[in-house]
Amino acid sequence: MEPPVRIPRTLGLTDLILLGTVAIVNVNVVPPVGGFGRATLLLWLIAWAAFFVPEAIAVLALSKRYPGEGGVYLWARERFGGIHGFISGWCYWTNSLFYVPVLLVYLAGVLAFAGGDRTAGLVDNPWFVGTVAFGWLALITAANIRGMGVGKWINNIGGAGGIATVVLVAIAAAVARWTGTATDPPLVSGTPFDMAGALGVMCFAFIGIELASTMSDEIRHPARDVPRSIVITGVIALVAYLLVADALIALVPAGELGSIQGVMQAVHQGADAAGASWLVAPIAIVMALSIGGSASAWFAGPSRIPFVAGLDHALPAALGRVHPRWGSPHVALITCGVISAALTALSLAGSTVAEAYQVLLRSAVVLNLVPFVYVFLALLTLDTARAFERVAGAVGALVTLAGIIAVFLPSGDVGNVWLFELKMTLGVGVPIGVGLWLYWRARHA
């Protein structure tokens, strides 16, 4: 199936590496899972080996077997039929609708440090957070409507900013250890339930290499460049998460790590130890560029799912329209922008910024892991799969299912377990239910 208007091929190898880096290396997920002492580093290694490696094998095998725009939607549709393809693509897309607001809220929290101690308190101000979030969402929507030739530069700048953030945080930790101001964390901290929930979030953190496959028709040489970008991005992601996790362990005492401002806490303490507090503001700006690029990548990539679903008549056909001048799926992008804005506003209404952040993040984790059950089952049942690919499919499917279950386990700081489980159930069940209703309507129109 070809789009009615061919989308320009504008993405090269460097673009794919930076896209993968900005999509995967999201330091905002490290603080919420950083309170387990030195065991945190082992958990990151387990998540990489048990999820990312099977994910990479699956993406390479399936993108080769089923090339074309759509990624996880296309693979599940071809292997298991239209309804399963829709569920996979719908969950992948609706995850982004939750996760983009997560990144927008985090972006505002980091920018609050750009003015130093005078503005750091704005991290808890919903009006400041809302202004930054809605402003950046409008910018990335407009840029991506202009086409990936324009939108990719936000991703690329964000990828470079992400690498720079990791390097700077690692340097801050090294300075603290050199000056003797680093903390002495325990080997293991936290309960097994907390660690299990954290492992699910860590698996979620390594999702992103499949984004290129959702835009396969926009890559200049997909057969050559996608495999190379996956290998390079995988190494970058593992090293980055280990460095940031290690820095947080060294710089922020256990129990004091904030979910939103955690990385900037570490930077602040490292800069103070080095007698260079003036570095906090420029580092906050670099980190904000990284997070802003991540938001753009997770906004643009999953928007191709409703675009292709519109072409398939699994969703309203208008979503499959391509801009006559810029060649972008502009209706799908505008739809994503409106829904993301609504979810951002809803999450900030009547709750603290930190509470909104946690609700959005956990809902996004479950919704984004569902398509990977299909991805790994597709690899496992592929008739041309080799033995190691079937092993990767089995391991990936088991780890993904375990991760979904683990995210529903309440952490130690949950006050009302029943309310927590209700929010999680509604946060996952309602989007899936709405999607199935829309699918039924489109099929019976």
N, C-alpha and C positions, 0 to 999 in steps of 0.2 A: 504494500500500500504506500503510495507516495502522496505527500501533501499537495493540495491544488496549486500552490505556488512554492517553488523550491526555496528553502531557507539557505542563505549564503554560508559557505564553509569558511569560517574565519579563525578557527582554533588550531594552533600548532602545538608541538611538544611542550614548549615552555609554558604556554597557556594552560595546558592540561596539568602540568606539575604544580603550577601555582594555584589552579582551581582545586586540585586535590588537597593541597596543603591548607588552603584557606577553609576548605570544607571540613577537613578532619581535625586539624590542630586548632581546637577551640579551647583555650585555656580556661574559659568560664566553667567548664565541667569539672575542673580539677579541685577547686576548693570544697564543693559539696561532698567529695569522696576522699578528702585528704586527711581525715582524722584518725588514721589507724596505725600511726607510728611508722617504723621502717617497713612494716608489712605492706604498706601502701604500694611500695615499689614492686613487690612480688605480685600483687594483684594486677598491676598494669601489665606486667610481663605475661601473666596468665591470660588476660583478656586479649592481648595481641596475638599470642600463639593459638588460642582456642577459638578466636572469632575472626580476627583480621586475616590471618593466613588462609583459612577456609574460604572466607569472603573473596579474597583476591583470586583464588583458584576458580571459584564459581563464576565470578564476573568475567574472567578471561575466557572460560569455556563457553558460557552462554552468549556473550557478545559476539564470539566467533560463529557460533551456530545460528544465532538469530540477530544479525546486524540490523540496525535501523533505529529511528527515533522512538523513545518510549522506555527503554531500559527494563526495570523490574515489572512494569505493566505488560510490556511486549512478551517477556520470557514466560511469565505465568499464564498469559493468554494462550500462547502457542503450546505450552506443555499440558495445561489443565482445563482450558476452555475459557469462554468469555467472562463468566461470572467470577471465576477465580482471578483472572487477569484484572478485572475491575476492582475486586477487593484489595489485591496487592497494590495496584496503582493508587487507589483511593486512600489507603492507609499511608502510603508513602507521601502523597500530596498533603493530606490533612495533618500529618506530622509536621510538615514544614509550616503549616498555618499556625501551629502551636510554637514551633521552635524559632521561627523568625521573631515573634514577640519576645521570646526568651533572650535572644541576642540583642534586640533593641533595648530591652530593659537593662541588660548588662552593659551595653554601650553607654547608656546614660550614667550608670553607676561608675564607670571608669572615667568618663569625662568630668565627673564631679571633682576628681583629684587634679584636674588640669590647672585649677586656680590655687593649688596648695591647700594648706590647712583652713584657709578662709572659706573655701567652697566645698570641702570634703563632706560636710554634713548634708549636702544636697542629694546624696545617694539615697536618702530616705524621704525625699520630697516628691510626691506624686506629680505635682505640676511641672517640675523641672524634668523628671523622667519622661512624662508624657510629651512635652515639647520636643525633646531630643528624639524620642522614638518615632513620633509621627513625621517629624521633619526628615529624618533619614529614610523612612519608608517611602515618602513621596519622591525623594531623590533617586533611590534605586529603582523604583517603578518607572520613572521617566527615562532613566538611562537605559534600562533593559528594553523598553518599548522602542527606543532608537536602534535596537539590534545588538547582538553579541559583540559586534565590532566596537561598540561603545561600552556596553555593560561589562565586557571582560576586563577593562582597565581598572574598574573598582575591585574586581576579584584579584587581579594581579597585584595591585598596590596592597590589598589586604593580605595576600600571601607573603609578600616581602615584609610587611609589618608584623605578621605572625612570627616569622623566623627571627626578626630583630627583637621582638618581645621575649622570646625564649632565651636568646643569648643574653639580653640585659638582666633578666631574672636570675639566670645561672651565675652571672658575674656578681650580682648582689649577694647570693648565697656564698660564693667563694670569698668575697670580702669579709662577710660576717664570720666565717670560719677562721680566716686569717687573723682577724682582730680579736678572736675569742668571744664574740658576742652571740654566736649561734646557739640555738637551744640544744638540749640533749634529749631527743625523743625516745620513748620506750620502743622495744622491739615490736610489740603488738599492743594495740589499744582498740577498744570497741568490742561489741558483741558479735557472735557469728551471724545473727540476723542482719545487723548493720552492714557487715562485710558482704553478705550475699546480695543485698540491695545495691551496694556500691559496685559490685562486679557487673550487674546489669547495666548500670549507667556507664561504666567503662567500656563495655561492648558497644554501647550506643555511640561512645566518643569516637570509635574507629570506623563508623559508617561514613561514607563519602566518596569512595573511589568509584562507585557505580554512577555517580552524578554525570560523568562524561558520557556514559552509555545512554542517558536520557536525552543527550544532545548529539547523538551519533552522526546525524545528517549534517551537523555543523562543524565537524572535525575534518581537516584537510586530508589526513592519512590515518584513519582510525585503526586499520589492521596493524600498522607499524608503530604508531605512537601510543595507543592506549596501554599495551603491555609494558612498555618502557616507563610510562608515567606511573603505573601502579607500583612497580618495584621501587622506584625512587621515592615516591610519596610514602610508601609503607615504612621505609627506613627513617625518613624525616619525622613521621608521626610518632614512632616508638621513641626515638631519641628525645623529641620535644616533650612528650608527656613525662618521661622519666626525669628529665632535667627540671621541669616545672614542679613536679611532685616533690622531688628532693629539695628544691629551694623552699617550698612552703614548709616542709618538715623542719628545715634548718632555721628558718627566719621567724615563724609564728608559733608561739607556745600552744600546746594542745588545749583545745577547748575555747580558744580565742579566735579561731579562723572563721571569718564571715563568708557566707555563701556567695554574695555578690562582690564585696570589696576585698576578698581574700588575697588575690594576686597583688593588688595595689598595697595591701597591708605589708606584704613581704618586701615589695620594692621600697616602701617608705622606711622600713626598719633597716634594710640593707644600705640605703642611701644615708640614713642617719649614722650608721656605724662607720661609713666611709667619710663622714663629714661633708657630704655633698647632697644635702636636702634639696638643692635647687634642681637636681636631676629628676625629681618625682614628676613634675609637670610635663616635661618633654616625653618622658617614658609613657605617661598616661595618654598623650596624644598618639604616639606610635601604636600603643596597644588598642586605642580606639579605632585607628585605621584598620587594624587586623580584624577586630570584631565587626566593624562596618562592612568589610569585604566578605566575611563569613555570612553575614545577613544577606548580602547581595547574591552570593553563590547559592544559598539554600532557598532564596526566593526565586531565582531564575531557573535553576535546574528542575525542581519538582513542578513548576508551572507547565512544563512540557507534557506532564501526565494528563491533566484535563484537556490540553490541546489535542493530543493524540486520541483521547477518549471521545472528544467531540467529533473528530474525523471518523471514528468507528461507530458513531451514533449511540455510544454507551452513556454519554452525557449530552446536553443540548448542543446542537450542531454549531451554534454561534461560537462556542469555545474553540472550534477548529479553524477559525478565520486567521488569515495572515495579513499583516499590514501591507497595503499595496505599494508603499514607498520604501519602508525599512525592512520588510521581510521578517518581522517578528510576530509571535503569537500574541498580539496586543490585547485581545479580548480576555484570554486566559490570564495574562499578566495583570490586567486591571482588576479582574475578579479576585485574584490572589491578594492584591493590594488592599482591596476593600475589606475582605474577610480578615486579613491579618490586623488591619487597623481596628476592626470591631473587637477581635479577641484581646488585643492590647488594652483597649479601653475597658473591656469587661474585667480583665484580670486586675487592673489597678483600682477599680471601683470597690470601695468598702473593705479594702484589705491593705496591709502594709506592702511595701515594694518587695520585701524578702519573701513574704507569703505568696505573692503573685508569681514570683520567680520559681519557687519550688513546685507549685501546682502545674504551671506550664511545662516545666522541665520533665516532670515524671509522666505527664500525659504524652508528651512528645516521645519519650523513650519507648513506651509500650507500642504506640502507633507505628513507630519506625522499625521496631523489631518484627512486627507481623509480616511485612513483605519478605523479610529474610528467611522466614519459615518456608515460604514458597520458593525463594531462590535456592536454598539448600536442598529442598525436596526435588526441584527441577534438575539440579545437578546429579542428585542421587539416582534419579530415574532416567537420565539421558542415555539413550541407547548406544551412543558412541563413547560414553565415559570410561576412562581407564580406572584401574584399581585405586590409585591414590586419589583420584577425583571423587570416587564413591566414598572413600574414607573421609575425605574433606567434607562431603555433603552430609554424612551421618554425624560427624563431630559438630559441624556448624549448626545443624538442625537441633541437636540436643542442647547445645550451649544457648542457642537463641530462645528455645522454649523455657529453659531454666532461668534465663535472664528476665523473660516476661513475668514469670511467677515471682521472681525475687523482688521486682520493683513494687509489687503489691504488698510486700512485707513492710509493716510500719517500722520506722527507725525509733530509736530510744527517745527522741525529743517530740514524738507525736503525742499530743495530749488526749485526743479523743479518737480511739482506734476505729470505731464504727463510722464516724464522720469522715475520717481519712479514706476508708474503704469505699464509702458511698461516693466521694468525690472522684476517686480513681475509676470506679465502675462507670459513673456517668461520663467522665472525661474520655473514656475509651468507647463505651457502648453507644453513646449518642451520635458521635461522628460516623461510626460504622453503620448504625441504623439509618441515618439520613442518607448516606451514600447508597445503601441498598434500595431505599425508596426511590431515589432519583434514577437509579439504574432501571428499576422496574417500570417507572413512568416513561423513560426514554425508549425502552424496548416495546412498550405497548401503545406508544403514541400513534 
